[in-house]
Amino acid sequence: MADDDDSEMIPETTPARFDEPKTFEDATARLEGLVRDMESGRMPLEDMIRAFEEGRYLVAFCNAKLIEVQKRVEQVKAGEADGTIRYSALPPRN
């Protein structure tokens, strides 16, 4: 996936108790909803713990997506340095 020091990487499979977001935007929207619900003060403790766990998963998912984008930007910038732009597909995420 990424370097060994990327401790927040998402697991290869989504835990069964969470719905896998389809996009970065879906994940951030869900994360914002969880934060709003948690900050309301009306969430039972068990629900708050579950929301916290899901939030940590979503943060790791978003971080992984940002790392993918950073790699693509670096590929483009590397191509520009020698006057050519090379595009190559990143390996699909399972």
BAFI-552099 format. One record per atom (N, C-alpha, C): residue number from 1; residue in three letters; atom name; x, y, z. Coordinates in Angstrom, 1 decimal, always signed. Example, Ala and Ser with C-alpha at 12.3 -4.5 7.8 and 13.67 -1.06 7.14 Angstrom:
BEGIN
TORZA, 1, ALA, N, +13.2, -5.7, +7.8
TORZA, 1, ALA, CA, +12.3, -4.5, +7.8
TORZA, 1, ALA, C, +13.2, -3.3, +7.8
TORZA, 2, SER, N, +12.8, -2.2, +7.1
TORZA, 2, SER, CA, +13.7, -1.1, +7.1
TORZA, 2, SER, C, +12.9, +0.0, +7.9
***
This chain:
BEGIN
TORZA, 1, MET, N, +0.8, -1.2, +0.0
TORZA, 1, MET, CA, +0.0, +0.0, +0.0
TORZA, 1, MET, C, +0.9, +1.3, +0.0
TORZA, 2, ALA, N, +1.5, +1.6, +1.1
TORZA, 2, ALA, CA, +2.4, +2.7, +1.2
TORZA, 2, ALA, C, +3.5, +2.4, +2.1
TORZA, 3, ASP, N, +4.3, +3.5, +2.5
TORZA, 3, ASP, CA, +5.4, +3.3, +3.3
TORZA, 3, ASP, C, +5.1, +2.7, +4.7
TORZA, 4, ASP, N, +6.0, +2.1, +5.3
TORZA, 4, ASP, CA, +5.8, +1.5, +6.6
TORZA, 4, ASP, C, +5.4, +2.5, +7.7
TORZA, 5, ASP, N, +5.7, +3.8, +7.5
TORZA, 5, ASP, CA, +5.4, +4.8, +8.6
TORZA, 5, ASP, C, +4.0, +5.3, +8.4
TORZA, 6, ASP, N, +3.2, +4.8, +7.5
TORZA, 6, ASP, CA, +1.8, +5.2, +7.3
TORZA, 6, ASP, C, +0.9, +4.4, +8.2
TORZA, 7, SER, N, +0.9, +4.7, +9.5
TORZA, 7, SER, CA, +0.2, +3.9, +10.5
TORZA, 7, SER, C, -1.3, +4.0, +10.4
TORZA, 8, GLU, N, -1.9, +4.9, +9.7
TORZA, 8, GLU, CA, -3.3, +5.1, +9.6
TORZA, 8, GLU, C, -3.9, +4.5, +8.3
TORZA, 9, MET, N, -3.2, +3.6, +7.7
TORZA, 9, MET, CA, -3.7, +3.0, +6.4
TORZA, 9, MET, C, -5.0, +2.2, +6.6
TORZA, 10, ILE, N, -5.9, +2.3, +5.7
TORZA, 10, ILE, CA, -7.1, +1.5, +5.8
TORZA, 10, ILE, C, -6.8, +0.0, +5.6
TORZA, 11, PRO, N, -7.6, -0.8, +6.2
TORZA, 11, PRO, CA, -7.4, -2.3, +5.9
TORZA, 11, PRO, C, -7.8, -2.6, +4.5
TORZA, 12, GLU, N, -7.3, -3.8, +4.1
TORZA, 12, GLU, CA, -7.6, -4.3, +2.7
TORZA, 12, GLU, C, -9.1, -4.5, +2.5
TORZA, 13, THR, N, -9.8, -4.9, +3.6
TORZA, 13, THR, CA, -11.3, -5.0, +3.5
TORZA, 13, THR, C, -11.9, -4.1, +4.6
TORZA, 14, THR, N, -13.2, -3.7, +4.3
TORZA, 14, THR, CA, -13.9, -2.9, +5.2
TORZA, 14, THR, C, -14.5, -3.7, +6.3
TORZA, 15, PRO, N, -14.3, -3.3, +7.6
TORZA, 15, PRO, CA, -15.0, -4.1, +8.6
TORZA, 15, PRO, C, -16.5, -4.2, +8.3
TORZA, 16, ALA, N, -17.1, -5.3, +8.6
TORZA, 16, ALA, CA, -18.5, -5.6, +8.3
TORZA, 16, ALA, C, -19.4, -4.6, +8.9
TORZA, 17, ARG, N, -19.1, -4.0, +10.0
TORZA, 17, ARG, CA, -20.0, -3.1, +10.7
TORZA, 17, ARG, C, -20.0, -1.7, +10.0
TORZA, 18, PHE, N, -19.1, -1.4, +9.1
TORZA, 18, PHE, CA, -19.1, -0.1, +8.4
TORZA, 18, PHE, C, -19.4, -0.3, +6.9
TORZA, 19, ASP, N, -20.1, +0.6, +6.3
TORZA, 19, ASP, CA, -20.3, +0.7, +4.9
TORZA, 19, ASP, C, -19.1, +1.3, +4.2
TORZA, 20, GLU, N, -18.5, +0.7, +3.2
TORZA, 20, GLU, CA, -17.3, +1.3, +2.6
TORZA, 20, GLU, C, -17.8, +2.5, +1.7
TORZA, 21, PRO, N, -17.1, +3.6, +2.0
TORZA, 21, PRO, CA, -17.4, +4.8, +1.1
TORZA, 21, PRO, C, -17.0, +4.5, -0.3
TORZA, 22, LYS, N, -17.7, +5.0, -1.3
TORZA, 22, LYS, CA, -17.3, +4.9, -2.7
TORZA, 22, LYS, C, -16.2, +5.9, -3.1
TORZA, 23, THR, N, -16.3, +7.1, -2.5
TORZA, 23, THR, CA, -15.4, +8.1, -2.9
TORZA, 23, THR, C, -14.9, +8.9, -1.7
TORZA, 24, PHE, N, -13.8, +9.7, -1.9
TORZA, 24, PHE, CA, -13.3, +10.6, -0.9
TORZA, 24, PHE, C, -14.4, +11.5, -0.4
TORZA, 25, GLU, N, -15.2, +12.0, -1.3
TORZA, 25, GLU, CA, -16.3, +13.0, -0.9
TORZA, 25, GLU, C, -17.3, +12.3, -0.1
TORZA, 26, ASP, N, -17.7, +11.0, -0.4
TORZA, 26, ASP, CA, -18.6, +10.3, +0.4
TORZA, 26, ASP, C, -18.1, +10.1, +1.8
TORZA, 27, ALA, N, -16.8, +9.8, +1.9
TORZA, 27, ALA, CA, -16.2, +9.5, +3.2
TORZA, 27, ALA, C, -16.2, +10.8, +4.1
TORZA, 28, THR, N, -15.9, +11.9, +3.5
TORZA, 28, THR, CA, -15.8, +13.2, +4.2
TORZA, 28, THR, C, -17.2, +13.6, +4.6
TORZA, 29, ALA, N, -18.2, +13.4, +3.7
TORZA, 29, ALA, CA, -19.6, +13.8, +4.1
TORZA, 29, ALA, C, -20.1, +12.9, +5.3
TORZA, 30, ARG, N, -19.8, +11.6, +5.2
TORZA, 30, ARG, CA, -20.2, +10.8, +6.4
TORZA, 30, ARG, C, -19.5, +11.2, +7.6
TORZA, 31, LEU, N, -18.2, +11.5, +7.5
TORZA, 31, LEU, CA, -17.4, +11.9, +8.7
TORZA, 31, LEU, C, -18.0, +13.2, +9.3
TORZA, 32, GLU, N, -18.3, +14.1, +8.4
TORZA, 32, GLU, CA, -19.0, +15.4, +8.9
TORZA, 32, GLU, C, -20.3, +15.1, +9.6
TORZA, 33, GLY, N, -21.1, +14.2, +9.1
TORZA, 33, GLY, CA, -22.3, +13.8, +9.8
TORZA, 33, GLY, C, -22.1, +13.2, +11.1
TORZA, 34, LEU, N, -21.1, +12.3, +11.2
TORZA, 34, LEU, CA, -20.8, +11.7, +12.5
TORZA, 34, LEU, C, -20.3, +12.7, +13.5
TORZA, 35, VAL, N, -19.5, +13.6, +13.1
TORZA, 35, VAL, CA, -19.0, +14.7, +14.0
TORZA, 35, VAL, C, -20.2, +15.5, +14.5
TORZA, 36, ARG, N, -21.1, +15.9, +13.6
TORZA, 36, ARG, CA, -22.3, +16.7, +13.9
TORZA, 36, ARG, C, -23.1, +15.9, +14.9
TORZA, 37, ASP, N, -23.4, +14.6, +14.7
TORZA, 37, ASP, CA, -24.2, +13.8, +15.6
TORZA, 37, ASP, C, -23.5, +13.7, +17.0
TORZA, 38, MET, N, -22.2, +13.5, +17.0
TORZA, 38, MET, CA, -21.5, +13.4, +18.3
TORZA, 38, MET, C, -21.5, +14.7, +19.0
TORZA, 39, GLU, N, -21.3, +15.8, +18.3
TORZA, 39, GLU, CA, -21.3, +17.1, +19.0
TORZA, 39, GLU, C, -22.7, +17.5, +19.5
TORZA, 40, SER, N, -23.7, +16.9, +19.1
TORZA, 40, SER, CA, -25.1, +17.3, +19.5
TORZA, 40, SER, C, -25.3, +17.0, +20.9
TORZA, 41, GLY, N, -24.6, +16.1, +21.5
TORZA, 41, GLY, CA, -24.8, +15.7, +22.9
TORZA, 41, GLY, C, -26.0, +14.8, +23.2
TORZA, 42, ARG, N, -26.6, +14.4, +22.1
TORZA, 42, ARG, CA, -27.8, +13.6, +22.3
TORZA, 42, ARG, C, -27.6, +12.1, +21.9
TORZA, 43, MET, N, -26.3, +11.7, +21.7
TORZA, 43, MET, CA, -26.0, +10.4, +21.3
TORZA, 43, MET, C, -25.7, +9.5, +22.5
TORZA, 44, PRO, N, -26.3, +8.4, +22.6
TORZA, 44, PRO, CA, -26.0, +7.4, +23.7
TORZA, 44, PRO, C, -24.5, +7.0, +23.6
TORZA, 45, LEU, N, -24.0, +6.7, +24.7
TORZA, 45, LEU, CA, -22.5, +6.3, +24.8
TORZA, 45, LEU, C, -22.1, +5.2, +23.8
TORZA, 46, GLU, N, -22.9, +4.1, +23.8
TORZA, 46, GLU, CA, -22.6, +3.0, +22.8
TORZA, 46, GLU, C, -22.5, +3.5, +21.4
TORZA, 47, ASP, N, -23.5, +4.4, +21.0
TORZA, 47, ASP, CA, -23.5, +4.9, +19.7
TORZA, 47, ASP, C, -22.3, +5.8, +19.4
TORZA, 48, MET, N, -22.0, +6.6, +20.5
TORZA, 48, MET, CA, -20.8, +7.5, +20.3
TORZA, 48, MET, C, -19.5, +6.7, +20.1
TORZA, 49, ILE, N, -19.4, +5.6, +20.8
TORZA, 49, ILE, CA, -18.2, +4.7, +20.6
TORZA, 49, ILE, C, -18.2, +4.2, +19.2
TORZA, 50, ARG, N, -19.3, +3.7, +18.7
TORZA, 50, ARG, CA, -19.4, +3.1, +17.4
TORZA, 50, ARG, C, -19.1, +4.2, +16.3
TORZA, 51, ALA, N, -19.6, +5.4, +16.6
TORZA, 51, ALA, CA, -19.4, +6.6, +15.7
TORZA, 51, ALA, C, -17.9, +6.9, +15.7
TORZA, 52, PHE, N, -17.2, +6.9, +16.8
TORZA, 52, PHE, CA, -15.8, +7.2, +16.9
TORZA, 52, PHE, C, -15.0, +6.1, +16.1
TORZA, 53, GLU, N, -15.4, +4.9, +16.3
TORZA, 53, GLU, CA, -14.7, +3.8, +15.5
TORZA, 53, GLU, C, -14.8, +4.0, +14.0
TORZA, 54, GLU, N, -16.1, +4.3, +13.6
TORZA, 54, GLU, CA, -16.3, +4.5, +12.2
TORZA, 54, GLU, C, -15.6, +5.7, +11.7
TORZA, 55, GLY, N, -15.5, +6.8, +12.5
TORZA, 55, GLY, CA, -14.8, +8.0, +12.2
TORZA, 55, GLY, C, -13.3, +7.7, +12.0
TORZA, 56, ARG, N, -12.7, +6.9, +12.8
TORZA, 56, ARG, CA, -11.3, +6.6, +12.6
TORZA, 56, ARG, C, -11.1, +5.8, +11.3
TORZA, 57, TYR, N, -12.0, +4.9, +11.0
TORZA, 57, TYR, CA, -11.9, +4.2, +9.8
TORZA, 57, TYR, C, -12.0, +5.2, +8.6
TORZA, 58, LEU, N, -13.0, +6.1, +8.6
TORZA, 58, LEU, CA, -13.1, +7.1, +7.5
TORZA, 58, LEU, C, -11.9, +8.0, +7.4
TORZA, 59, VAL, N, -11.3, +8.4, +8.5
TORZA, 59, VAL, CA, -10.1, +9.2, +8.4
TORZA, 59, VAL, C, -9.0, +8.4, +7.7
TORZA, 60, ALA, N, -8.8, +7.2, +8.1
TORZA, 60, ALA, CA, -7.8, +6.3, +7.4
TORZA, 60, ALA, C, -8.1, +6.2, +5.9
TORZA, 61, PHE, N, -9.4, +6.0, +5.6
TORZA, 61, PHE, CA, -9.8, +5.9, +4.2
TORZA, 61, PHE, C, -9.4, +7.1, +3.4
TORZA, 62, CYS, N, -9.8, +8.3, +4.0
TORZA, 62, CYS, CA, -9.4, +9.6, +3.4
TORZA, 62, CYS, C, -7.9, +9.8, +3.2
TORZA, 63, ASN, N, -7.2, +9.4, +4.2
TORZA, 63, ASN, CA, -5.7, +9.5, +4.2
TORZA, 63, ASN, C, -5.2, +8.7, +3.1
TORZA, 64, ALA, N, -5.7, +7.5, +2.9
TORZA, 64, ALA, CA, -5.2, +6.6, +1.8
TORZA, 64, ALA, C, -5.5, +7.2, +0.5
TORZA, 65, LYS, N, -6.7, +7.8, +0.3
TORZA, 65, LYS, CA, -7.0, +8.4, -1.0
TORZA, 65, LYS, C, -6.1, +9.6, -1.2
TORZA, 66, LEU, N, -5.8, +10.4, -0.2
TORZA, 66, LEU, CA, -4.9, +11.5, -0.4
TORZA, 66, LEU, C, -3.5, +11.1, -0.8
TORZA, 67, ILE, N, -3.0, +10.0, -0.2
TORZA, 67, ILE, CA, -1.7, +9.4, -0.6
TORZA, 67, ILE, C, -1.7, +9.0, -2.1
TORZA, 68, GLU, N, -2.8, +8.4, -2.5
TORZA, 68, GLU, CA, -2.9, +8.0, -3.9
TORZA, 68, GLU, C, -2.8, +9.2, -4.8
TORZA, 69, VAL, N, -3.6, +10.3, -4.5
TORZA, 69, VAL, CA, -3.5, +11.5, -5.3
TORZA, 69, VAL, C, -2.2, +12.1, -5.3
TORZA, 70, GLN, N, -1.5, +12.1, -4.1
TORZA, 70, GLN, CA, -0.2, +12.7, -4.0
TORZA, 70, GLN, C, +0.8, +11.9, -5.0
TORZA, 71, LYS, N, +0.7, +10.6, -5.0
TORZA, 71, LYS, CA, +1.5, +9.8, -5.9
TORZA, 71, LYS, C, +1.3, +10.2, -7.4
TORZA, 72, ARG, N, +0.0, +10.4, -7.7
TORZA, 72, ARG, CA, -0.3, +10.7, -9.1
TORZA, 72, ARG, C, +0.3, +12.1, -9.5
TORZA, 73, VAL, N, +0.2, +13.1, -8.5
TORZA, 73, VAL, CA, +0.7, +14.4, -8.8
TORZA, 73, VAL, C, +2.2, +14.3, -8.9
TORZA, 74, GLU, N, +2.9, +13.5, -8.1
TORZA, 74, GLU, CA, +4.3, +13.3, -8.2
TORZA, 74, GLU, C, +4.7, +12.7, -9.6
TORZA, 75, GLN, N, +3.9, +11.8, -10.1
TORZA, 75, GLN, CA, +4.2, +11.2, -11.4
TORZA, 75, GLN, C, +4.1, +12.3, -12.5
TORZA, 76, VAL, N, +3.1, +13.2, -12.4
TORZA, 76, VAL, CA, +2.9, +14.2, -13.4
TORZA, 76, VAL, C, +4.1, +15.2, -13.3
TORZA, 77, LYS, N, +4.4, +15.6, -12.1
TORZA, 77, LYS, CA, +5.5, +16.6, -11.9
TORZA, 77, LYS, C, +6.8, +16.0, -12.4
TORZA, 78, ALA, N, +7.1, +14.7, -12.2
TORZA, 78, ALA, CA, +8.3, +14.1, -12.6
TORZA, 78, ALA, C, +8.4, +14.1, -14.2
TORZA, 79, GLY, N, +7.2, +13.9, -14.8
TORZA, 79, GLY, CA, +7.2, +13.9, -16.3
TORZA, 79, GLY, C, +7.4, +15.3, -16.8
TORZA, 80, GLU, N, +7.0, +16.3, -16.1
TORZA, 80, GLU, CA, +7.1, +17.7, -16.5
TORZA, 80, GLU, C, +8.6, +18.1, -16.4
TORZA, 81, ALA, N, +9.3, +17.6, -15.5
TORZA, 81, ALA, CA, +10.7, +18.0, -15.3
TORZA, 81, ALA, C, +11.6, +17.7, -16.5
TORZA, 82, ASP, N, +11.3, +16.6, -17.3
TORZA, 82, ASP, CA, +12.1, +16.3, -18.4
TORZA, 82, ASP, C, +11.3, +16.7, -19.7
TORZA, 83, GLY, N, +10.3, +17.5, -19.6
TORZA, 83, GLY, CA, +9.6, +18.0, -20.8
TORZA, 83, GLY, C, +8.5, +17.1, -21.3
TORZA, 84, THR, N, +8.3, +16.0, -20.7
TORZA, 84, THR, CA, +7.2, +15.1, -21.2
TORZA, 84, THR, C, +6.3, +14.8, -20.0
TORZA, 85, ILE, N, +5.1, +14.5, -20.3
TORZA, 85, ILE, CA, +4.1, +14.1, -19.3
TORZA, 85, ILE, C, +3.7, +12.7, -19.6
TORZA, 86, ARG, N, +3.9, +11.9, -18.6
TORZA, 86, ARG, CA, +3.6, +10.5, -18.7
TORZA, 86, ARG, C, +2.5, +10.2, -17.7
TORZA, 87, TYR, N, +1.5, +9.5, -18.2
TORZA, 87, TYR, CA, +0.4, +9.1, -17.3
TORZA, 87, TYR, C, +0.4, +7.5, -17.2
TORZA, 88, SER, N, +0.3, +7.1, -16.1
TORZA, 88, SER, CA, +0.1, +5.6, -15.9
TORZA, 88, SER, C, -0.9, +5.4, -14.8
TORZA, 89, ALA, N, -1.7, +4.4, -15.0
TORZA, 89, ALA, CA, -2.8, +4.1, -14.0
TORZA, 89, ALA, C, -2.2, +3.5, -12.8
TORZA, 90, LEU, N, -2.7, +3.9, -11.6
TORZA, 90, LEU, CA, -2.3, +3.3, -10.4
TORZA, 90, LEU, C, -3.0, +2.0, -10.3
TORZA, 91, PRO, N, -2.4, +1.1, -9.5
TORZA, 91, PRO, CA, -3.0, -0.3, -9.4
TORZA, 91, PRO, C, -4.4, -0.1, -8.8
TORZA, 92, PRO, N, -5.4, -0.9, -9.2
TORZA, 92, PRO, CA, -6.7, -0.8, -8.6
TORZA, 92, PRO, C, -6.7, -1.2, -7.2
TORZA, 93, ARG, N, -7.6, -0.5, -6.4
TORZA, 93, ARG, CA, -7.7, -0.8, -5.0
TORZA, 93, ARG, C, -8.7, -1.9, -4.8
TORZA, 94, ASN, N, -8.3, -2.9, -4.1
TORZA, 94, ASN, CA, -9.2, -4.1, -3.9
TORZA, 94, ASN, C, -10.2, -3.8, -2.9
***
